Amino acid sequence: MPESRVPRSRRFLVCEPRHFAVQYAINPWMHPDTRVDIDLARDQWQAMIGAYRAHGHTVDTVEPVAGLPDMVFAANSAVVVDGRVFGSRFHASERRPESDHYEMWFKAAGYDVHRPEAVCEGEGDLVWTGRYVLAGTGFRTTREAHREAQEFFGHPVISLTLVDPYFYHLDTALFVLNDSGGENNIVYYPEAFSPGSREVLARLYPDAVLATRDDAMAFGLNSVSDGRHVFIAPRAEALAARLDDHGYVPVPVDLSEFHKAGGGIKCCTQEIRS
């Protein structure tokens, strides 16, 4: 029953979509001739912030920078575990300047930042489970970055190969339901992964909640869970129903304007674990 699930207060870092636009194409969702309704994007983003705060979470903001339309996707900027910040080195040249601005924010907030040598796109591909890091590769983040993250954090890093270009980051194909307490579980879309990676996930998480392609294409896997509430795209109705059956409380958050750039709730949300 939902009452058995206990939420944990989180601290999130986000970036206002003041300069959000689709100006280039670096994933199959993006088409430079797509018009973005910036007022709608801002309203949707504010609704996400309101949902987080209404459920007891802390939200910090980094100042957006003109000319960096994807800076709104804060998750790609870093991975933070136990107060240690592993920064980003973007694959696409258009996004590389974002790293500097997020690094400045973290340093001003009192954190040291490790800038990776290899291509690494933060929580887009490095997902902390509470026990180890699940790490995606195949389109953006490299296996060299996985090894670098393991050396930095001192936690096991488990490499997973992504094979479908629509799910170019791990956080579009998988999210963590619980990262503390006795139960540790995930949701994922199996066909986004190579056969060997599917076997790894099945062994690690035999009780995982499995998603369909429809769930994934609706950005249902780009969700954020606090251990009880799951902030999820409204169109992922079937997945929301399965989560409800497992005792979680779906909280619909519509970020459909950001889907035009291949992003959703998790893409817009960096978690600071300190």
C-alpha positions as CSV (number, residue, x, y, z in Angstrom):
1,M,0.0,0.0,0.0
2,P,1.2,3.6,-0.6
3,E,1.3,4.2,3.2
4,S,4.3,1.8,3.4
5,R,6.4,4.0,1.2
6,V,8.4,6.7,3.0
7,P,9.6,9.8,1.1
8,R,13.0,11.3,1.7
9,S,13.5,15.0,1.4
10,R,15.7,15.9,-1.5
11,R,17.7,18.9,-2.6
12,F,17.5,19.8,-6.3
13,L,19.3,22.2,-8.6
14,V,17.5,23.6,-11.6
15,C,17.9,26.3,-14.2
16,E,15.1,28.5,-15.5
17,P,14.3,28.0,-19.2
18,R,14.7,31.7,-19.9
19,H,16.8,31.0,-23.1
20,F,15.4,27.6,-23.9
21,A,15.0,26.8,-27.6
22,V,15.7,24.1,-30.2
23,Q,18.6,25.6,-32.2
24,Y,20.5,22.5,-33.2
25,A,19.9,18.7,-33.4
26,I,22.0,16.4,-31.2
27,N,19.3,13.7,-30.7
28,P,16.4,12.3,-32.7
29,W,13.9,14.5,-30.8
30,M,15.4,17.7,-31.9
31,H,14.6,19.6,-35.1
32,P,15.9,23.1,-35.4
33,D,12.8,24.3,-37.2
34,T,10.7,23.4,-34.1
35,R,9.1,26.4,-32.5
36,V,9.3,26.5,-28.7
37,D,6.5,28.3,-26.7
38,I,8.8,29.9,-24.1
39,D,5.9,31.1,-22.0
40,L,4.5,27.6,-21.8
41,A,7.9,26.2,-21.1
42,R,8.4,28.6,-18.2
43,D,4.9,27.8,-16.8
44,Q,5.6,24.1,-17.0
45,W,8.9,24.5,-15.4
46,Q,7.4,26.6,-12.6
47,A,4.8,23.9,-12.0
48,M,7.6,21.3,-11.6
49,I,9.3,23.5,-9.0
50,G,5.9,24.0,-7.2
51,A,5.3,20.2,-7.2
52,Y,8.8,19.6,-5.7
53,R,8.3,22.2,-3.0
54,A,4.8,21.0,-2.2
55,H,6.2,17.6,-1.4
56,G,8.8,19.0,0.9
57,H,11.9,19.2,-1.3
58,T,14.4,22.0,-1.5
59,V,15.1,23.7,-4.8
60,D,18.1,25.8,-5.7
61,T,18.6,27.6,-9.0
62,V,21.5,28.4,-11.2
63,E,21.4,31.5,-13.4
64,P,20.7,30.7,-17.1
65,V,23.1,32.0,-19.7
66,A,22.1,33.5,-23.1
67,G,23.3,31.3,-26.0
68,L,23.0,28.1,-24.0
69,P,19.5,26.9,-24.7
70,D,20.0,23.4,-23.2
71,M,21.3,24.7,-19.8
72,V,17.8,24.1,-18.5
73,F,18.7,20.4,-18.5
74,A,20.5,20.6,-15.1
75,A,20.9,16.9,-14.7
76,N,23.6,16.8,-17.3
77,S,25.8,19.1,-15.4
78,A,27.2,16.8,-12.7
79,V,26.7,13.8,-10.4
80,V,26.8,14.5,-6.7
81,V,27.2,11.7,-4.2
82,D,28.1,12.2,-0.5
83,G,28.9,15.9,-1.2
84,R,31.4,15.0,-3.9
85,V,30.8,16.6,-7.3
86,F,31.8,14.8,-10.5
87,G,31.3,17.4,-13.2
88,S,30.6,17.2,-16.9
89,R,32.3,17.2,-20.3
90,F,29.7,17.3,-23.0
91,H,29.9,15.3,-26.2
92,A,28.3,18.1,-28.3
93,S,30.4,21.3,-28.7
94,E,27.2,23.4,-28.4
95,R,26.8,22.3,-24.8
96,R,30.4,22.3,-23.6
97,P,30.3,25.9,-22.1
98,E,27.5,24.8,-19.7
99,S,30.0,22.9,-17.6
100,D,31.8,26.1,-16.7
101,H,28.7,27.8,-15.4
102,Y,27.5,24.9,-13.3
103,E,31.0,24.4,-11.9
104,M,31.0,28.1,-10.8
105,W,27.7,27.5,-9.0
106,F,29.0,24.4,-7.2
107,K,32.2,26.2,-6.2
108,A,30.3,29.2,-4.9
109,A,28.2,26.8,-2.9
110,G,31.3,25.4,-1.2
111,Y,31.9,22.3,-3.3
112,D,35.0,21.1,-4.9
113,V,34.4,19.9,-8.5
114,H,36.2,17.2,-10.4
115,R,36.1,17.9,-14.2
116,P,36.3,14.6,-16.0
117,E,38.9,13.9,-18.6
118,A,36.5,11.8,-20.6
119,V,33.1,12.7,-22.1
120,C,30.6,12.5,-19.4
121,E,27.1,14.0,-19.2
122,G,26.4,14.0,-15.5
123,E,23.2,12.4,-14.2
124,G,22.1,11.9,-17.8
125,D,24.2,8.8,-17.8
126,L,25.4,8.2,-14.2
127,V,22.6,7.1,-11.9
128,W,23.2,6.7,-8.2
129,T,21.2,3.8,-6.8
130,G,22.2,4.1,-3.1
131,R,24.6,1.2,-3.5
132,Y,26.5,1.8,-6.7
133,V,26.4,3.8,-9.9
134,L,24.6,2.6,-13.0
135,A,26.4,4.1,-15.9
136,G,25.1,4.4,-19.5
137,T,27.2,4.5,-22.6
138,G,26.7,4.1,-26.4
139,F,25.7,7.6,-27.4
140,R,27.2,10.2,-25.1
141,T,29.2,9.3,-21.9
142,T,32.2,7.0,-22.6
143,R,33.3,3.9,-20.7
144,E,36.5,5.8,-19.8
145,A,34.3,8.2,-17.8
146,H,32.8,5.2,-16.0
147,R,36.2,4.2,-14.9
148,E,37.0,7.7,-13.9
149,A,33.8,8.0,-11.9
150,Q,34.6,4.8,-10.0
151,E,38.0,6.1,-9.0
152,F,36.5,9.4,-7.9
153,F,33.6,8.1,-5.9
154,G,35.1,4.9,-4.6
155,H,31.7,3.2,-5.4
156,P,31.2,0.4,-7.9
157,V,30.2,1.6,-11.4
158,I,28.2,-0.8,-13.5
159,S,28.4,-0.1,-17.3
160,L,25.2,-0.5,-19.3
161,T,25.1,-0.1,-23.1
162,L,22.3,1.9,-24.7
163,V,21.3,0.9,-28.2
164,D,18.3,3.0,-29.2
165,P,19.1,6.5,-30.3
166,Y,15.8,7.8,-28.9
167,F,17.1,6.8,-25.4
168,Y,20.5,8.4,-25.8
169,H,20.9,9.0,-22.0
170,L,20.4,6.5,-19.3
171,D,17.9,8.7,-17.6
172,T,15.6,8.4,-20.6
173,A,15.5,4.6,-20.1
174,L,15.8,4.0,-16.4
175,F,15.2,5.7,-13.0
176,V,15.6,4.7,-9.4
177,L,12.6,4.3,-7.2
178,N,14.4,3.9,-3.9
179,D,18.0,4.8,-3.1
180,S,17.9,4.3,0.7
181,G,16.6,2.0,3.3
182,G,16.2,-1.8,2.9
183,E,14.6,-1.8,-0.6
184,N,16.5,-0.6,-3.6
185,N,14.6,-0.8,-6.9
186,I,14.4,0.7,-10.4
187,V,12.1,1.2,-13.4
188,Y,13.5,0.6,-16.9
189,Y,12.7,-0.1,-20.5
190,P,14.5,-3.3,-21.4
191,E,14.8,-2.8,-25.2
192,A,16.8,0.4,-24.7
193,F,19.7,-1.8,-23.6
194,S,22.0,-4.3,-25.3
195,P,21.2,-8.0,-24.5
196,G,24.1,-8.3,-22.1
197,S,23.0,-5.1,-20.2
198,R,19.5,-6.4,-20.0
199,E,20.8,-9.6,-18.3
200,V,22.8,-7.5,-15.9
201,L,19.7,-5.4,-14.9
202,A,17.6,-8.5,-14.6
203,R,20.2,-10.1,-12.2
204,L,20.6,-6.9,-10.1
205,Y,16.9,-6.0,-10.0
206,P,14.7,-9.1,-10.4
207,D,11.7,-7.2,-9.0
208,A,12.2,-4.1,-11.2
209,V,9.2,-2.4,-12.7
210,L,9.4,-2.8,-16.5
211,A,8.2,-0.1,-18.8
212,T,7.0,-0.4,-22.4
213,R,8.2,1.6,-25.4
214,D,5.0,3.7,-25.2
215,D,5.9,4.5,-21.6
216,A,9.5,5.4,-22.6
217,M,8.5,7.5,-25.7
218,A,6.1,9.5,-23.4
219,F,9.2,10.3,-21.2
220,G,7.9,8.2,-18.4
221,L,11.4,6.9,-17.6
222,N,12.7,10.5,-17.3
223,S,11.1,10.6,-13.8
224,V,12.1,11.6,-10.3
225,S,11.2,9.6,-7.2
226,D,11.6,10.5,-3.6
227,G,10.9,7.0,-2.4
228,R,7.1,7.5,-2.3
229,H,6.1,10.1,-4.8
230,V,7.1,9.7,-8.4
231,F,7.1,12.9,-10.5
232,I,6.2,11.5,-13.9
233,A,5.0,12.7,-17.4
234,P,1.2,12.6,-17.6
235,R,1.1,10.7,-20.8
236,A,2.9,7.7,-19.2
237,E,-0.5,6.5,-17.9
238,A,0.2,2.8,-18.0
239,L,3.5,3.1,-16.1
240,A,1.9,5.4,-13.6
241,A,-0.8,2.7,-13.0
242,R,1.9,0.1,-12.5
243,L,3.7,2.3,-10.0
244,D,0.5,2.8,-8.1
245,D,0.1,-1.0,-7.9
246,H,3.5,-1.1,-6.3
247,G,2.6,1.4,-3.6
248,Y,4.1,4.5,-5.2
249,V,2.2,7.8,-5.6
250,P,2.5,9.2,-9.2
251,V,2.6,13.0,-9.3
252,P,1.9,14.1,-12.9
253,V,4.2,16.9,-14.1
254,D,3.7,18.1,-17.7
255,L,7.0,19.2,-19.3
256,S,5.9,18.4,-22.9
257,E,7.4,21.6,-24.2
258,F,10.8,20.3,-23.2
259,H,10.2,17.0,-25.0
260,K,10.9,18.9,-28.2
261,A,14.6,18.9,-27.2
262,G,14.5,15.3,-25.9
263,G,14.2,16.3,-22.2
264,G,11.8,15.9,-19.4
265,I,11.5,16.0,-15.6
266,K,14.7,14.3,-14.7
267,C,16.7,16.1,-17.4
268,C,15.6,19.4,-15.7
269,T,16.6,18.2,-12.2
270,Q,20.0,17.8,-10.7
271,E,20.0,16.1,-7.3
272,I,22.5,17.4,-4.7
273,R,23.3,14.5,-2.3
274,S,25.4,15.9,0.5
